[in-house]
Amino acid sequence: MALVEFEHVEKYYGDYHALRDINLRFEKGQVVVLLGPSGSGKSTLIRTINGLEAVDKGSLLVNGHQVAGASQKDLVPLRKEVGMVFQHFNLYPHKTVLENVTLAPIKVLGIDKKKLKKQLKNIWNL
């Protein structure tokens, strides 16, 4: 089973068709780069993964959770598993990348700060 799977996903902003028939699979451990010009839908695609943007049509599964059509309440368990930090978007400028990334798991999930930072440093090879 794919970690993230888009099937025929569509997203509109009024008449603007931001995502058009997106079909993608991301496997656990896979590194993916979304590359394209401004306005091509990269951020919109990423924001659909944990329901920050609603999918208008199609299916989106994330770690077994159906995101497309899910209520805000139904998205809570998924959002405890999936976190996102967007460059220059609601980051604290006085904090490091590591501090910004670990803030939510520490505050929301109660994960031990030292343990989490050590784990991330190992993952990021710091």
QUIBEL-V812212 format. One record per backbone hydrogen bond with DSSP energy under -0.5 kcal/mol. NH is the residue of the N-H (numbers start at 1). CO is the residue of the C=O. E is the energy in kcal/mol with one decimal. If there is no record, write none. Layout:
# QUIBEL-V812212
nh->NH co->CO e->E
nh->NH co->CO e->E
This chain:
# QUIBEL-V812212
nh->3 co->26 e->-1.6
nh->4 co->26 e->-1.9
nh->5 co->61 e->-2.8
nh->6 co->24 e->-2.8
nh->7 co->59 e->-2.8
nh->9 co->22 e->-2.2
nh->10 co->57 e->-2.4
nh->11 co->19 e->-1.9
nh->13 co->16 e->-2.7
nh->16 co->13 e->-2.1
nh->18 co->11 e->-1.2
nh->18 co->16 e->-1.1
nh->19 co->11 e->-1.8
nh->21 co->19 e->-0.6
nh->22 co->9 e->-2.3
nh->24 co->6 e->-1.2
nh->26 co->4 e->-3.0
nh->30 co->27 e->-2.0
nh->32 co->30 e->-0.5
nh->35 co->33 e->-0.7
nh->40 co->37 e->-1.7
nh->45 co->41 e->-2.7
nh->46 co->42 e->-2.2
nh->47 co->43 e->-2.7
nh->48 co->44 e->-1.3
nh->48 co->45 e->-0.5
nh->49 co->45 e->-0.6
nh->49 co->46 e->-1.2
nh->51 co->48 e->-1.3
nh->52 co->47 e->-1.8
nh->53 co->47 e->-1.2
nh->56 co->10 e->-2.1
nh->57 co->10 e->-1.4
nh->59 co->7 e->-2.5
nh->61 co->5 e->-2.3
nh->62 co->65 e->-2.6
nh->63 co->3 e->-3.5
nh->65 co->62 e->-2.3
nh->67 co->60 e->-3.3
nh->67 co->65 e->-0.7
nh->68 co->60 e->-0.9
nh->70 co->67 e->-2.1
nh->75 co->71 e->-1.3
nh->76 co->72 e->-0.6
nh->76 co->73 e->-1.0
nh->79 co->75 e->-2.7
nh->80 co->76 e->-1.2
nh->81 co->77 e->-0.6
nh->81 co->78 e->-1.7
nh->82 co->78 e->-1.9
nh->83 co->81 e->-0.5
nh->86 co->89 e->-0.5
nh->89 co->86 e->-1.9
nh->93 co->91 e->-0.8
nh->95 co->92 e->-1.8
nh->100 co->96 e->-2.4
nh->101 co->97 e->-2.7
nh->102 co->98 e->-1.9
nh->103 co->99 e->-1.0
nh->104 co->100 e->-0.5
nh->106 co->102 e->-1.9
nh->107 co->103 e->-2.7
nh->108 co->104 e->-3.3
nh->109 co->104 e->-0.9
nh->109 co->105 e->-0.5
nh->110 co->106 e->-0.6
nh->111 co->105 e->-2.0
nh->116 co->112 e->-2.6
nh->117 co->113 e->-2.5
nh->118 co->114 e->-2.2
nh->119 co->115 e->-2.3
nh->120 co->116 e->-2.6
nh->121 co->117 e->-2.3
nh->122 co->118 e->-1.9
nh->123 co->119 e->-2.1
nh->124 co->120 e->-2.9
nh->125 co->122 e->-0.7
nh->126 co->121 e->-2.8
